[in-house]
Amino acid sequence: QVQLIESGGGLVQAGGSLRLSCTASGLTFSNNAMGWLRQAPGKEREFVGTISGSGTSTYYVDSVKGRFTISRDITKNTVYLQMNSLKPEDTAVYYCAARQTLRINALLTTRNQYNYWGQGTQVTVSS
């Protein structure tokens, strides 16, 4: 049974930083592309960024480029989302997602490509 468990959310002032973690179990971690998505109140869940199974490739939505960084630690089966220079519009529930890919460098850049999801962690950025 695949489980993705997020942690690290919280309340932070604008301009601050947070690091989210997502620990995976029940899957072969290096065979899965991992993604971070978010959902603000009243809005659809949107893609934030992704990292390939190999960990060598990443991709981000324009609104977070230069501020957010995704990394993964194969020894801990964990993927991270480092968020810097946070803005009030970053407020959302952040979800970790995974999907096995045929190529270890594949990136999954849309919500519908993922088939495993975590429960989400709330990030609130105050102005």
KOLGU-4560 file (N, C-alpha, C; in nm, 3 decimals, padded with zeros to 5 digits):
<recs>
<n_xx: 00.084 n_yy: -00.118 n_zz: 00.000 ca_xx: 00.000 ca_yy: 00.000 ca_zz: 00.000 c_xx: 00.089 c_yy: 00.125 c_zz: 00.000 mol: A seq: 1 type: GLN>
<n_xx: 00.065 n_yy: 00.211 n_zz: -00.097 ca_xx: 00.145 ca_yy: 00.332 ca_zz: -00.109 c_xx: 00.094 c_yy: 00.438 c_zz: -00.012 mol: A seq: 2 type: VAL>
<n_xx: 00.189 n_yy: 00.498 n_zz: 00.059 ca_xx: 00.156 ca_yy: 00.610 ca_zz: 00.147 c_xx: 00.252 c_yy: 00.724 c_zz: 00.123 mol: A seq: 3 type: GLN>
<n_xx: 00.197 n_yy: 00.843 n_zz: 00.118 ca_xx: 00.276 ca_yy: 00.966 ca_zz: 00.109 c_xx: 00.234 c_yy: 01.053 c_zz: 00.227 mol: A seq: 4 type: LEU>
<n_xx: 00.329 n_yy: 01.087 n_zz: 00.311 ca_xx: 00.297 ca_yy: 01.162 ca_zz: 00.432 c_xx: 00.374 c_yy: 01.293 c_zz: 00.431 mol: A seq: 5 type: ILE>
<n_xx: 00.299 n_yy: 01.404 n_zz: 00.423 ca_xx: 00.360 ca_yy: 01.536 ca_zz: 00.422 c_xx: 00.374 c_yy: 01.591 c_zz: 00.563 mol: A seq: 6 type: GLU>
<n_xx: 00.470 n_yy: 01.680 n_zz: 00.579 ca_xx: 00.488 ca_yy: 01.751 ca_zz: 00.705 c_xx: 00.559 c_yy: 01.882 c_zz: 00.677 mol: A seq: 7 type: SER>
<n_xx: 00.558 n_yy: 01.971 n_zz: 00.776 ca_xx: 00.634 ca_yy: 02.094 ca_zz: 00.765 c_xx: 00.553 c_yy: 02.219 c_zz: 00.738 mol: A seq: 8 type: GLY>
<n_xx: 00.424 n_yy: 02.204 n_zz: 00.719 ca_xx: 00.342 ca_yy: 02.323 ca_zz: 00.695 c_xx: 00.330 c_yy: 02.408 c_zz: 00.821 mol: A seq: 9 type: GLY>
<n_xx: 00.272 n_yy: 02.527 n_zz: 00.802 ca_xx: 00.253 ca_yy: 02.614 ca_zz: 00.917 c_xx: 00.222 c_yy: 02.755 c_zz: 00.875 mol: A seq: 10 type: GLY>
<n_xx: 00.232 n_yy: 02.845 n_zz: 00.972 ca_xx: 00.206 ca_yy: 02.987 ca_zz: 00.950 c_xx: 00.339 c_yy: 03.062 c_zz: 00.945 mol: A seq: 11 type: LEU>
<n_xx: 00.355 n_yy: 03.145 n_zz: 00.843 ca_xx: 00.479 ca_yy: 03.222 ca_zz: 00.827 c_xx: 00.445 c_yy: 03.359 c_zz: 00.772 mol: A seq: 12 type: VAL>
<n_xx: 00.526 n_yy: 03.455 n_zz: 00.805 ca_xx: 00.506 ca_yy: 03.590 ca_zz: 00.753 c_xx: 00.558 c_yy: 03.599 c_zz: 00.609 mol: A seq: 13 type: GLN>
<n_xx: 00.502 n_yy: 03.692 n_zz: 00.536 ca_xx: 00.548 ca_yy: 03.716 ca_zz: 00.400 c_xx: 00.698 c_yy: 03.743 c_zz: 00.399 mol: A seq: 14 type: ALA>
<n_xx: 00.766 n_yy: 03.684 n_zz: 00.304 ca_xx: 00.911 ca_yy: 03.695 ca_zz: 00.296 c_xx: 00.985 c_yy: 03.584 c_zz: 00.368 mol: A seq: 15 type: GLY>
<n_xx: 00.913 n_yy: 03.506 n_zz: 00.445 ca_xx: 00.973 ca_yy: 03.398 ca_zz: 00.520 c_xx: 00.990 c_yy: 03.271 c_zz: 00.439 mol: A seq: 16 type: GLY>
<n_xx: 01.035 n_yy: 03.165 n_zz: 00.508 ca_xx: 01.063 ca_yy: 03.038 ca_zz: 00.443 c_xx: 01.001 c_yy: 02.922 c_zz: 00.520 mol: A seq: 17 type: SER>
<n_xx: 00.971 n_yy: 02.817 n_zz: 00.447 ca_xx: 00.927 ca_yy: 02.691 ca_zz: 00.505 c_xx: 00.984 c_yy: 02.578 c_zz: 00.420 mol: A seq: 18 type: LEU>
<n_xx: 01.004 n_yy: 02.464 n_zz: 00.482 ca_xx: 01.043 ca_yy: 02.345 ca_zz: 00.408 c_xx: 00.943 c_yy: 02.234 c_zz: 00.436 mol: A seq: 19 type: ARG>
<n_xx: 00.880 n_yy: 02.188 n_zz: 00.330 ca_xx: 00.787 ca_yy: 02.077 ca_zz: 00.340 c_xx: 00.860 c_yy: 01.946 c_zz: 00.310 mol: A seq: 20 type: LEU>
<n_xx: 00.819 n_yy: 01.841 n_zz: 00.376 ca_xx: 00.874 ca_yy: 01.708 ca_zz: 00.353 c_xx: 00.761 c_yy: 01.613 c_zz: 00.315 mol: A seq: 21 type: SER>
<n_xx: 00.795 n_yy: 01.514 n_zz: 00.236 ca_xx: 00.700 ca_yy: 01.410 ca_zz: 00.199 c_xx: 00.775 c_yy: 01.278 c_zz: 00.199 mol: A seq: 22 type: CYS>
<n_xx: 00.736 n_yy: 01.189 n_zz: 00.290 ca_xx: 00.800 ca_yy: 01.059 ca_zz: 00.300 c_xx: 00.711 c_yy: 00.954 c_zz: 00.238 mol: A seq: 23 type: THR>
<n_xx: 00.769 n_yy: 00.876 n_zz: 00.149 ca_xx: 00.694 ca_yy: 00.776 ca_zz: 00.074 c_xx: 00.724 c_yy: 00.636 c_zz: 00.125 mol: A seq: 24 type: ALA>
<n_xx: 00.623 n_yy: 00.550 n_zz: 00.120 ca_xx: 00.640 ca_yy: 00.409 ca_zz: 00.151 c_xx: 00.550 c_yy: 00.329 c_zz: 00.059 mol: A seq: 25 type: SER>
<n_xx: 00.588 n_yy: 00.201 n_zz: 00.041 ca_xx: 00.506 ca_yy: 00.113 ca_zz: -00.042 c_xx: 00.532 c_yy: 00.127 c_zz: -00.191 mol: A seq: 26 type: GLY>
<n_xx: 00.635 n_yy: 00.199 n_zz: -00.229 ca_xx: 00.672 ca_yy: 00.212 ca_zz: -00.369 c_xx: 00.823 c_yy: 00.215 c_zz: -00.382 mol: A seq: 27 type: LEU>
<n_xx: 00.871 n_yy: 00.191 n_zz: -00.505 ca_xx: 01.014 ca_yy: 00.200 ca_zz: -00.532 c_xx: 01.044 c_yy: 00.345 c_zz: -00.562 mol: A seq: 28 type: THR>
<n_xx: 01.102 n_yy: 00.413 n_zz: -00.465 ca_xx: 01.110 ca_yy: 00.559 ca_zz: -00.467 c_xx: 01.178 c_yy: 00.611 c_zz: -00.594 mol: A seq: 29 type: PHE>
<n_xx: 01.288 n_yy: 00.550 n_zz: -00.634 ca_xx: 01.364 ca_yy: 00.601 ca_zz: -00.747 c_xx: 01.294 c_yy: 00.579 c_zz: -00.881 mol: A seq: 30 type: SER>
<n_xx: 01.189 n_yy: 00.497 n_zz: -00.883 ca_xx: 01.113 ca_yy: 00.473 ca_zz: -01.006 c_xx: 00.997 c_yy: 00.569 c_zz: -01.023 mol: A seq: 31 type: ASN>
<n_xx: 00.981 n_yy: 00.660 n_zz: -00.926 ca_xx: 00.866 ca_yy: 00.749 ca_zz: -00.927 c_xx: 00.907 c_yy: 00.894 c_zz: -00.940 mol: A seq: 32 type: ASN>
<n_xx: 00.844 n_yy: 00.963 n_zz: -01.036 ca_xx: 00.852 ca_yy: 01.108 ca_zz: -01.035 c_xx: 00.764 c_yy: 01.158 c_zz: -00.921 mol: A seq: 33 type: ALA>
<n_xx: 00.811 n_yy: 01.263 n_zz: -00.855 ca_xx: 00.738 ca_yy: 01.320 ca_zz: -00.742 c_xx: 00.699 c_yy: 01.463 c_zz: -00.775 mol: A seq: 34 type: MET>
<n_xx: 00.583 n_yy: 01.502 n_zz: -00.726 ca_xx: 00.538 ca_yy: 01.637 ca_zz: -00.753 c_xx: 00.481 c_yy: 01.702 c_zz: -00.629 mol: A seq: 35 type: GLY>
<n_xx: 00.478 n_yy: 01.833 n_zz: -00.633 ca_xx: 00.410 ca_yy: 01.913 ca_zz: -00.531 c_xx: 00.300 c_yy: 01.994 c_zz: -00.601 mol: A seq: 36 type: TRP>
<n_xx: 00.184 n_yy: 01.989 n_zz: -00.544 ca_xx: 00.070 ca_yy: 02.065 ca_zz: -00.595 c_xx: 00.005 c_yy: 02.136 c_zz: -00.478 mol: A seq: 37 type: LEU>
<n_xx: -00.076 n_yy: 02.236 n_zz: -00.507 ca_xx: -00.140 ca_yy: 02.310 ca_zz: -00.400 c_xx: -00.283 c_yy: 02.348 c_zz: -00.437 mol: A seq: 38 type: ARG>
<n_xx: -00.361 n_yy: 02.369 n_zz: -00.333 ca_xx: -00.500 ca_yy: 02.407 ca_zz: -00.354 c_xx: -00.538 c_yy: 02.515 c_zz: -00.254 mol: A seq: 39 type: GLN>
<n_xx: -00.568 n_yy: 02.632 n_zz: -00.308 ca_xx: -00.614 ca_yy: 02.744 ca_zz: -00.225 c_xx: -00.766 c_yy: 02.736 c_zz: -00.211 mol: A seq: 40 type: ALA>
<n_xx: -00.820 n_yy: 02.798 n_zz: -00.108 ca_xx: -00.966 ca_yy: 02.794 ca_zz: -00.088 c_xx: -01.041 c_yy: 02.847 c_zz: -00.210 mol: A seq: 41 type: PRO>
<n_xx: -01.137 n_yy: 02.769 n_zz: -00.256 ca_xx: -01.218 ca_yy: 02.811 ca_zz: -00.369 c_xx: -01.153 c_yy: 02.796 c_zz: -00.505 mol: A seq: 42 type: GLY>
<n_xx: -01.035 n_yy: 02.739 n_zz: -00.507 ca_xx: -00.963 ca_yy: 02.724 ca_zz: -00.635 c_xx: -00.934 c_yy: 02.577 c_zz: -00.663 mol: A seq: 43 type: LYS>
<n_xx: -00.902 n_yy: 02.549 n_zz: -00.788 ca_xx: -00.865 ca_yy: 02.413 ca_zz: -00.825 c_xx: -00.722 c_yy: 02.384 c_zz: -00.778 mol: A seq: 44 type: GLU>
<n_xx: -00.696 n_yy: 02.255 n_zz: -00.762 ca_xx: -00.561 ca_yy: 02.214 ca_zz: -00.728 c_xx: -00.469 c_yy: 02.244 c_zz: -00.846 mol: A seq: 45 type: ARG>
<n_xx: -00.355 n_yy: 02.308 n_zz: -00.817 ca_xx: -00.264 ca_yy: 02.346 ca_zz: -00.924 c_xx: -00.126 c_yy: 02.286 c_zz: -00.904 mol: A seq: 46 type: GLU>
<n_xx: -00.060 n_yy: 02.260 n_zz: -01.015 ca_xx: 00.075 ca_yy: 02.207 ca_zz: -01.014 c_xx: 00.172 c_yy: 02.314 c_zz: -00.967 mol: A seq: 47 type: PHE>
<n_xx: 00.269 n_yy: 02.275 n_zz: -00.884 ca_xx: 00.373 ca_yy: 02.366 ca_zz: -00.835 c_xx: 00.509 c_yy: 02.330 c_zz: -00.893 mol: A seq: 48 type: VAL>
<n_xx: 00.546 n_yy: 02.204 n_zz: -00.880 ca_xx: 00.676 ca_yy: 02.162 ca_zz: -00.928 c_xx: 00.691 c_yy: 02.012 c_zz: -00.922 mol: A seq: 49 type: GLY>
<n_xx: 00.794 n_yy: 01.961 n_zz: -00.989 ca_xx: 00.816 ca_yy: 01.818 ca_zz: -00.996 c_xx: 00.964 c_yy: 01.787 c_zz: -01.001 mol: A seq: 50 type: THR>
<n_xx: 00.998 n_yy: 01.666 n_zz: -00.960 ca_xx: 01.134 ca_yy: 01.618 ca_zz: -00.969 c_xx: 01.130 c_yy: 01.477 c_zz: -01.024 mol: A seq: 51 type: ILE>
<n_xx: 01.226 n_yy: 01.446 n_zz: -01.110 ca_xx: 01.230 ca_yy: 01.314 ca_zz: -01.172 c_xx: 01.272 c_yy: 01.207 c_zz: -01.072 mol: A seq: 52 type: SER>
<n_xx: 01.250 n_yy: 01.081 n_zz: -01.109 ca_xx: 01.290 ca_yy: 00.971 ca_zz: -01.023 c_xx: 01.439 c_yy: 00.970 c_zz: -00.996 mol: A seq: 53 type: GLY>
<n_xx: 01.515 n_yy: 01.010 n_zz: -01.096 ca_xx: 01.661 ca_yy: 01.016 ca_zz: -01.081 c_xx: 01.705 c_yy: 01.131 c_zz: -00.992 mol: A seq: 54 type: SER>
<n_xx: 01.618 n_yy: 01.231 n_zz: -00.976 ca_xx: 01.654 ca_yy: 01.350 ca_zz: -00.898 c_xx: 01.735 c_yy: 01.452 c_zz: -00.974 mol: A seq: 55 type: GLY>
<n_xx: 01.762 n_yy: 01.424 n_zz: -01.101 ca_xx: 01.848 ca_yy: 01.514 ca_zz: -01.178 c_xx: 01.773 c_yy: 01.622 c_zz: -01.253 mol: A seq: 56 type: THR>
<n_xx: 01.641 n_yy: 01.607 n_zz: -01.263 ca_xx: 01.561 ca_yy: 01.705 ca_zz: -01.338 c_xx: 01.449 c_yy: 01.758 c_zz: -01.251 mol: A seq: 57 type: SER>
<n_xx: 01.424 n_yy: 01.887 n_zz: -01.264 ca_xx: 01.314 ca_yy: 01.952 ca_zz: -01.193 c_xx: 01.244 c_yy: 02.049 c_zz: -01.288 mol: A seq: 58 type: THR>
<n_xx: 01.121 n_yy: 02.081 n_zz: -01.253 ca_xx: 01.044 ca_yy: 02.177 ca_zz: -01.331 c_xx: 00.948 c_yy: 02.246 c_zz: -01.236 mol: A seq: 59 type: TYR>
<n_xx: 00.929 n_yy: 02.378 n_zz: -01.258 ca_xx: 00.844 ca_yy: 02.456 ca_zz: -01.169 c_xx: 00.747 c_yy: 02.541 c_zz: -01.250 mol: A seq: 60 type: TYR>
<n_xx: 00.634 n_yy: 02.569 n_zz: -01.188 ca_xx: 00.542 ca_yy: 02.665 ca_zz: -01.248 c_xx: 00.605 c_yy: 02.804 c_zz: -01.236 mol: A seq: 61 type: VAL>
<n_xx: 00.573 n_yy: 02.891 n_zz: -01.329 ca_xx: 00.640 ca_yy: 03.022 ca_zz: -01.335 c_xx: 00.628 c_yy: 03.102 c_zz: -01.205 mol: A seq: 62 type: ASP>
<n_xx: 00.514 n_yy: 03.089 n_zz: -01.139 ca_xx: 00.490 ca_yy: 03.172 ca_zz: -01.021 c_xx: 00.582 c_yy: 03.139 c_zz: -00.903 mol: A seq: 63 type: SER>
<n_xx: 00.649 n_yy: 03.025 n_zz: -00.905 ca_xx: 00.737 ca_yy: 02.988 ca_zz: -00.794 c_xx: 00.883 c_yy: 02.975 c_zz: -00.835 mol: A seq: 64 type: VAL>
<n_xx: 00.911 n_yy: 02.990 n_zz: -00.964 ca_xx: 01.049 ca_yy: 02.977 ca_zz: -01.010 c_xx: 01.138 c_yy: 03.078 c_zz: -00.941 mol: A seq: 65 type: LYS>
<n_xx: 01.254 n_yy: 03.031 n_zz: -00.896 ca_xx: 01.347 ca_yy: 03.118 ca_zz: -00.826 c_xx: 01.320 c_yy: 03.131 c_zz: -00.678 mol: A seq: 66 type: GLY>
<n_xx: 01.203 n_yy: 03.083 n_zz: -00.633 ca_xx: 01.168 ca_yy: 03.091 ca_zz: -00.490 c_xx: 01.156 c_yy: 02.952 c_zz: -00.428 mol: A seq: 67 type: ARG>
<n_xx: 01.108 n_yy: 02.855 n_zz: -00.502 ca_xx: 01.086 ca_yy: 02.720 ca_zz: -00.451 c_xx: 01.189 c_yy: 02.625 c_zz: -00.513 mol: A seq: 68 type: PHE>
<n_xx: 01.231 n_yy: 02.527 n_zz: -00.434 ca_xx: 01.324 ca_yy: 02.426 ca_zz: -00.481 c_xx: 01.279 c_yy: 02.289 c_zz: -00.433 mol: A seq: 69 type: THR>
<n_xx: 01.276 n_yy: 02.194 n_zz: -00.525 ca_xx: 01.241 ca_yy: 02.056 ca_zz: -00.492 c_xx: 01.368 c_yy: 01.972 c_zz: -00.494 mol: A seq: 70 type: ILE>
<n_xx: 01.381 n_yy: 01.886 n_zz: -00.394 ca_xx: 01.492 ca_yy: 01.792 ca_zz: -00.388 c_xx: 01.441 c_yy: 01.661 c_zz: -00.332 mol: A seq: 71 type: SER>
<n_xx: 01.521 n_yy: 01.557 n_zz: -00.346 ca_xx: 01.482 ca_yy: 01.427 ca_zz: -00.292 c_xx: 01.603 c_yy: 01.357 c_zz: -00.233 mol: A seq: 72 type: ARG>
<n_xx: 01.575 n_yy: 01.278 n_zz: -00.128 ca_xx: 01.678 ca_yy: 01.200 ca_zz: -00.060 c_xx: 01.637 c_yy: 01.053 c_zz: -00.072 mol: A seq: 73 type: ASP>
<n_xx: 01.708 n_yy: 00.981 n_zz: -00.158 ca_xx: 01.673 ca_yy: 00.841 ca_zz: -00.181 c_xx: 01.693 c_yy: 00.757 c_zz: -00.056 mol: A seq: 74 type: ILE>
<n_xx: 01.790 n_yy: 00.792 n_zz: 00.027 ca_xx: 01.817 ca_yy: 00.713 ca_zz: 00.148 c_xx: 01.704 c_yy: 00.724 c_zz: 00.249 mol: A seq: 75 type: THR>
<n_xx: 01.624 n_yy: 00.831 n_zz: 00.237 ca_xx: 01.513 ca_yy: 00.853 ca_zz: 00.331 c_xx: 01.377 c_yy: 00.840 c_zz: 00.265 mol: A seq: 76 type: LYS>
<n_xx: 01.375 n_yy: 00.807 n_zz: 00.136 ca_xx: 01.248 ca_yy: 00.800 ca_zz: 00.062 c_xx: 01.166 c_yy: 00.928 c_zz: 00.081 mol: A seq: 77 type: ASN>
<n_xx: 01.234 n_yy: 01.040 n_zz: 00.077 ca_xx: 01.170 ca_yy: 01.167 ca_zz: 00.109 c_xx: 01.198 c_yy: 01.271 c_zz: 00.001 mol: A seq: 78 type: THR>
<n_xx: 01.096 n_yy: 01.347 n_zz: -00.031 ca_xx: 01.109 ca_yy: 01.461 ca_zz: -00.121 c_xx: 01.078 c_yy: 01.587 c_zz: -00.043 mol: A seq: 79 type: VAL>
<n_xx: 01.148 n_yy: 01.694 n_zz: -00.078 ca_xx: 01.136 ca_yy: 01.820 ca_zz: -00.005 c_xx: 01.090 c_yy: 01.932 c_zz: -00.098 mol: A seq: 80 type: TYR>
<n_xx: 01.021 n_yy: 02.027 n_zz: -00.040 ca_xx: 00.988 ca_yy: 02.151 ca_zz: -00.110 c_xx: 01.036 c_yy: 02.266 c_zz: -00.022 mol: A seq: 81 type: LEU>
<n_xx: 01.146 n_yy: 02.327 n_zz: -00.062 ca_xx: 01.198 ca_yy: 02.443 ca_zz: 00.008 c_xx: 01.133 c_yy: 02.567 c_zz: -00.051 mol: A seq: 82 type: GLN>
<n_xx: 01.065 n_yy: 02.642 n_zz: 00.033 ca_xx: 00.991 ca_yy: 02.760 ca_zz: -00.012 c_xx: 01.050 c_yy: 02.884 c_zz: 00.053 mol: A seq: 83 type: MET>
<n_xx: 01.103 n_yy: 02.971 n_zz: -00.029 ca_xx: 01.161 ca_yy: 03.097 ca_zz: 00.019 c_xx: 01.082 c_yy: 03.216 c_zz: -00.035 mol: A seq: 84 type: ASN>
<n_xx: 01.104 n_yy: 03.331 n_zz: 00.025 ca_xx: 01.037 ca_yy: 03.454 ca_zz: -00.019 c_xx: 00.887 c_yy: 03.432 c_zz: -00.036 mol: A seq: 85 type: SER>
<n_xx: 00.828 n_yy: 03.373 n_zz: 00.064 ca_xx: 00.686 ca_yy: 03.337 ca_zz: 00.055 c_xx: 00.598 c_yy: 03.461 c_zz: 00.046 mol: A seq: 86 type: LEU>
<n_xx: 00.488 n_yy: 03.445 n_zz: -00.028 ca_xx: 00.392 ca_yy: 03.553 ca_zz: -00.050 c_xx: 00.255 c_yy: 03.508 c_zz: 00.000 mol: A seq: 87 type: LYS>
<n_xx: 00.168 n_yy: 03.601 n_zz: 00.034 ca_xx: 00.033 ca_yy: 03.561 ca_zz: 00.079 c_xx: -00.039 c_yy: 03.474 c_zz: -00.024 mol: A seq: 88 type: PRO>
<n_xx: -00.013 n_yy: 03.495 n_zz: -00.152 ca_xx: -00.078 ca_yy: 03.414 ca_zz: -00.254 c_xx: -00.027 c_yy: 03.270 c_zz: -00.260 mol: A seq: 89 type: GLU>
<n_xx: 00.076 n_yy: 03.239 n_zz: -00.184 ca_xx: 00.123 ca_yy: 03.101 ca_zz: -00.173 c_xx: 00.042 c_yy: 03.022 c_zz: -00.071 mol: A seq: 90 type: ASP>
<n_xx: -00.047 n_yy: 03.089 n_zz: 00.001 ca_xx: -00.130 ca_yy: 03.022 ca_zz: 00.099 c_xx: -00.218 c_yy: 02.916 c_zz: 00.033 mol: A seq: 91 type: THR>
<n_xx: -00.208 n_yy: 02.793 n_zz: 00.083 ca_xx: -00.281 ca_yy: 02.681 ca_zz: 00.024 c_xx: -00.254 c_yy: 02.556 c_zz: 00.105 mol: A seq: 92 type: ALA>
<n_xx: -00.329 n_yy: 02.452 n_zz: 00.074 ca_xx: -00.292 ca_yy: 02.318 ca_zz: 00.120 c_xx: -00.199 c_yy: 02.260 c_zz: 00.015 mol: A seq: 93 type: VAL>
<n_xx: -00.084 n_yy: 02.214 n_zz: 00.058 ca_xx: 00.017 ca_yy: 02.159 ca_zz: -00.032 c_xx: 00.013 c_yy: 02.007 c_zz: -00.027 mol: A seq: 94 type: TYR>
<n_xx: 00.010 n_yy: 01.949 n_zz: -00.145 ca_xx: 00.003 ca_yy: 01.804 ca_zz: -00.158 c_xx: 00.127 c_yy: 01.750 c_zz: -00.228 mol: A seq: 95 type: TYR>
<n_xx: 00.170 n_yy: 01.637 n_zz: -00.178 ca_xx: 00.276 ca_yy: 01.559 ca_zz: -00.242 c_xx: 00.208 c_yy: 01.453 c_zz: -00.329 mol: A seq: 96 type: CYS>
<n_xx: 00.268 n_yy: 01.424 n_zz: -00.445 ca_xx: 00.210 ca_yy: 01.325 ca_zz: -00.534 c_xx: 00.321 c_yy: 01.244 c_zz: -00.600 mol: A seq: 97 type: ALA>
<n_xx: 00.284 n_yy: 01.125 n_zz: -00.648 ca_xx: 00.383 ca_yy: 01.036 ca_zz: -00.709 c_xx: 00.321 c_yy: 00.957 c_zz: -00.822 mol: A seq: 98 type: ALA>
<n_xx: 00.408 n_yy: 00.916 n_zz: -00.912 ca_xx: 00.368 ca_yy: 00.823 ca_zz: -01.016 c_xx: 00.493 c_yy: 00.756 c_zz: -01.071 mol: A seq: 99 type: ARG>
<n_xx: 00.483 n_yy: 00.625 n_zz: -01.091 ca_xx: 00.594 ca_yy: 00.552 ca_zz: -01.150 c_xx: 00.609 c_yy: 00.592 c_zz: -01.296 mol: A seq: 100 type: GLN>
<n_xx: 00.732 n_yy: 00.611 n_zz: -01.339 ca_xx: 00.758 ca_yy: 00.648 ca_zz: -01.478 c_xx: 00.852 c_yy: 00.546 c_zz: -01.542 mol: A seq: 101 type: THR>
<n_xx: 00.841 n_yy: 00.534 n_zz: -01.675 ca_xx: 00.926 ca_yy: 00.440 ca_zz: -01.747 c_xx: 01.069 c_yy: 00.491 c_zz: -01.755 mol: A seq: 102 type: LEU>
<n_xx: 01.083 n_yy: 00.622 n_zz: -01.767 ca_xx: 01.216 ca_yy: 00.682 ca_zz: -01.776 c_xx: 01.246 c_yy: 00.754 c_zz: -01.644 mol: A seq: 103 type: ARG>
<n_xx: 01.365 n_yy: 00.733 n_zz: -01.590 ca_xx: 01.397 ca_yy: 00.790 ca_zz: -01.459 c_xx: 01.415 c_yy: 00.940 c_zz: -01.463 mol: A seq: 104 type: ILE>
<n_xx: 01.424 n_yy: 00.997 n_zz: -01.584 ca_xx: 01.437 ca_yy: 01.142 ca_zz: -01.596 c_xx: 01.306 c_yy: 01.210 c_zz: -01.634 mol: A seq: 105 type: ASN>
<n_xx: 01.199 n_yy: 01.135 n_zz: -01.637 ca_xx: 01.070 ca_yy: 01.190 ca_zz: -01.677 c_xx: 01.018 c_yy: 01.288 c_zz: -01.572 mol: A seq: 106 type: ALA>
<n_xx: 00.953 n_yy: 01.393 n_zz: -01.620 ca_xx: 00.890 ca_yy: 01.492 ca_zz: -01.534 c_xx: 00.739 c_yy: 01.492 c_zz: -01.560 mol: A seq: 107 type: LEU>
<n_xx: 00.663 n_yy: 01.498 n_zz: -01.456 ca_xx: 00.517 ca_yy: 01.499 ca_zz: -01.468 c_xx: 00.467 c_yy: 01.636 c_zz: -01.426 mol: A seq: 108 type: LEU>
<n_xx: 00.412 n_yy: 01.710 n_zz: -01.521 ca_xx: 00.386 ca_yy: 01.853 ca_zz: -01.499 c_xx: 00.238 c_yy: 01.889 c_zz: -01.491 mol: A seq: 109 type: THR>
<n_xx: 00.151 n_yy: 01.790 n_zz: -01.487 ca_xx: 00.009 ca_yy: 01.819 ca_zz: -01.472 c_xx: -00.051 c_yy: 01.735 c_zz: -01.361 mol: A seq: 110 type: THR>
<n_xx: -00.155 n_yy: 01.789 n_zz: -01.302 ca_xx: -00.221 ca_yy: 01.724 ca_zz: -01.189 c_xx: -00.267 c_yy: 01.583 c_zz: -01.223 mol: A seq: 111 type: ARG>
<n_xx: -00.323 n_yy: 01.565 n_zz: -01.340 ca_xx: -00.386 ca_yy: 01.438 ca_zz: -01.375 c_xx: -00.287 c_yy: 01.325 c_zz: -01.402 mol: A seq: 112 type: ASN>
<n_xx: -00.158 n_yy: 01.357 n_zz: -01.409 ca_xx: -00.059 ca_yy: 01.254 ca_zz: -01.435 c_xx: -00.024 c_yy: 01.174 c_zz: -01.310 mol: A seq: 113 type: GLN>
<n_xx: -00.060 n_yy: 01.223 n_zz: -01.194 ca_xx: -00.023 ca_yy: 01.157 ca_zz: -01.069 c_xx: -00.132 c_yy: 01.061 c_zz: -01.023 mol: A seq: 114 type: TYR>
<n_xx: -00.092 n_yy: 00.949 n_zz: -00.965 ca_xx: -00.192 ca_yy: 00.855 ca_zz: -00.916 c_xx: -00.182 c_yy: 00.824 c_zz: -00.768 mol: A seq: 115 type: ASN>
<n_xx: -00.080 n_yy: 00.876 n_zz: -00.701 ca_xx: -00.071 ca_yy: 00.861 ca_zz: -00.556 c_xx: -00.061 c_yy: 01.001 c_zz: -00.496 mol: A seq: 116 type: TYR>
<n_xx: -00.134 n_yy: 01.019 n_zz: -00.385 ca_xx: -00.143 ca_yy: 01.152 ca_zz: -00.323 c_xx: -00.127 c_yy: 01.142 c_zz: -00.172 mol: A seq: 117 type: TRP>
<n_xx: -00.067 n_yy: 01.244 n_zz: -00.115 ca_xx: -00.064 ca_yy: 01.258 ca_zz: 00.029 c_xx: -00.190 c_yy: 01.327 c_zz: 00.078 mol: A seq: 118 type: GLY>
<n_xx: -00.197 n_yy: 01.345 n_zz: 00.210 ca_xx: -00.316 ca_yy: 01.402 ca_zz: 00.270 c_xx: -00.315 c_yy: 01.555 c_zz: 00.270 mol: A seq: 119 type: GLN>
<n_xx: -00.201 n_yy: 01.614 n_zz: 00.244 ca_xx: -00.189 ca_yy: 01.759 ca_zz: 00.237 c_xx: -00.142 c_yy: 01.821 c_zz: 00.367 mol: A seq: 120 type: GLY>
<n_xx: -00.076 n_yy: 01.935 n_zz: 00.355 ca_xx: -00.032 ca_yy: 02.011 ca_zz: 00.471 c_xx: -00.059 c_yy: 02.158 c_zz: 00.444 mol: A seq: 121 type: THR>
<n_xx: -00.112 n_yy: 02.227 n_zz: 00.543 ca_xx: -00.154 ca_yy: 02.367 ca_zz: 00.526 c_xx: -00.034 c_yy: 02.460 c_zz: 00.538 mol: A seq: 122 type: GLN>
<n_xx: -00.025 n_yy: 02.551 n_zz: 00.442 ca_xx: 00.073 ca_yy: 02.659 ca_zz: 00.447 c_xx: -00.005 c_yy: 02.791 c_zz: 00.443 mol: A seq: 123 type: VAL>
<n_xx: 00.019 n_yy: 02.874 n_zz: 00.542 ca_xx: -00.048 ca_yy: 03.004 ca_zz: 00.549 c_xx: 00.058 c_yy: 03.113 c_zz: 00.559 mol: A seq: 124 type: THR>
<n_xx: 00.051 n_yy: 03.207 n_zz: 00.467 ca_xx: 00.146 ca_yy: 03.317 ca_zz: 00.463 c_xx: 00.071 c_yy: 03.446 c_zz: 00.494 mol: A seq: 125 type: VAL>
<n_xx: 00.110 n_yy: 03.510 n_zz: 00.602 ca_xx: 00.043 ca_yy: 03.634 ca_zz: 00.644 c_xx: 00.116 c_yy: 03.755 c_zz: 00.586 mol: A seq: 126 type: SER>
<n_xx: 00.037 n_yy: 03.858 n_zz: 00.559 ca_xx: 00.096 ca_yy: 03.980 ca_zz: 00.499 c_xx: 00.142 c_yy: 04.078 c_zz: 00.605 mol: A seq: 127 type: SER>
</recs>
